[in-house]
Amino acid sequence: MSFDLAHIWAEMTPLAAAIALVLALMAVASIGVVVERMWAFSRSAKASRLFVKEIGPLLKSWDVDGIHAAADKHSTSALAKLFASISKRYLHAHELGGRGGLTPVEMARNEAERAKETIGADLRRGMNVLASVGSVAPFVGLLG
């Protein structure tokens, strides 16, 4: 007895073929999400390493404008996005001179929390597909 996919596919009922197609689509979606996330994470990590090397001296000299410029230059880095939003808020609050009852540092800290939530949501993009496939696929397979 040989293992021939064409013969197996020809012998399937329409319901079994539909279930096999659903499983194949879920597999393709899962692989697509995994590949895309690996690519995005590696690109972000590389940009973050370059960003950290560039802003080291800027942090020592407290050059917020330079940090902001470096963060804009490394826009694919999650760390640079966080620093960009914090530095923008700090510079804006510093220009306002404390109006609104919060110091520039407090406003930057609040912006950091908001930016962490936004960046975290961006980093988790596609994970709902993996969660759905992981929870549904065993039952679809059992149905087949």
N, C-alpha and C positions, 0 to 999 in steps of 0.2 A: 504494500500500500504506500503510495507516494503522497506528499504534501503539495497539492497544487491549488493555489489561491483562485485561479480562474474556475476550476472545477467546484470548489467550495462556494464561490460566489454564484455560479450557475444553479447550484442546488438549493440556495437559500430561498425561503419564502419572502414575499414582499415586506412583511413586518420585520423579519430578521435582517433584511438588507437595509431597511430604514434605520434600525437600531445600530447596525454596523456603521452606517454613514454618520449618525449622530455621535457615536464614539470616536470616529475618525476626525470629525470637526472639532470635538472637544480636545483631542490630542494635538491637533494643529494649533488651536487657540492657546493651549498651555505652553507649547514649545515656543510659539511666537512671543508670548509674554515673558517667558524666561530669558530668551535671547535678547529681547529689547531691554529688559531690566538690567541684565548683565552688561550690556553695552553702555547704558546710561550711567550705571554705577561706576564702571571703570573710567568713563570719560569724566565724570564728576570728581572721582578720586585723583585723577591725573591733574585736573585743573586746580583742585584744592591744594595739592602738593606745590604746584607752581605759585599759587596765591600766597601760601604761607611763607615760602622763601622770599617773595617780593615784599610782604608787609612786615617782616621781622624788624628791619631797621626803622620802618615808619612808626611802628608801635612804640619803640624805644624813644623816639623823638616826639611822640604824640602828634603826628602829622595827620589829622583827620581828613583833610582834603586829599592827601596822597592815598590814604586807605580807601577813600571813596572812589578815586580814579582807578586804583588797582582792582577794586571789586567790580567795577563796570567792565574792566578789561577781561576779567575771568568770569564771564556770565554763566558758564556751564557748571560752575562749582556751587554746590549747596552752601558751603562755608562762605564763599564770596557773596552769595545772595543775602545771607544773614548779615554779614558785615556791611553790605551796601545799604540795607534798610535801616540798620542801627545808626550808621554814620549820617545818612540823610536826615533821620529824625533828630539826631543830636545837633547837627548843624542848623537845622530849621529852628529848634528850640533855643539854641544859643543866640540866633538872630533875633528871636522874639524877646529875649531878655527876661525869661521867667514869668511872662504873662500867662495866666491860666492856672496859677497856683502850684505848678510842678516845676522842679528843676530840670535842666536839660538831661541830666543823668537818669532821673526817674522816667522822663518821657522816652529815653532810649531804652531803658529796661522794659517798659511796657511794649514798645515796638518789637523788642527781641522776642517776647512771648508770642505776639501776633505772627511774627515772621517764622518762628519755629513751627507753629501750627500749619502755616501755609506750605512751608518747605516739606514738612512731614507728610502732608497730604499729597504733594507732588511725588515724593519718594515712594509712597504706597500705591501709586497709580498702577492699575492692572492686577493688583492682588485680589480684587473681588472676583475676577475671572478664575484665578487659580482656586480660590475658596469654593466657588460654585462648582467647578469641575471636580474638585476633590470630594465634595460631598454628594454629588449627583451621579458621578460615573460608576461607582460600584452598583448602584441600584439599576442603572440603565443596562449595565453588563449582565446583571442577574436576570433582567427581563428578557434579554436575548437568549 
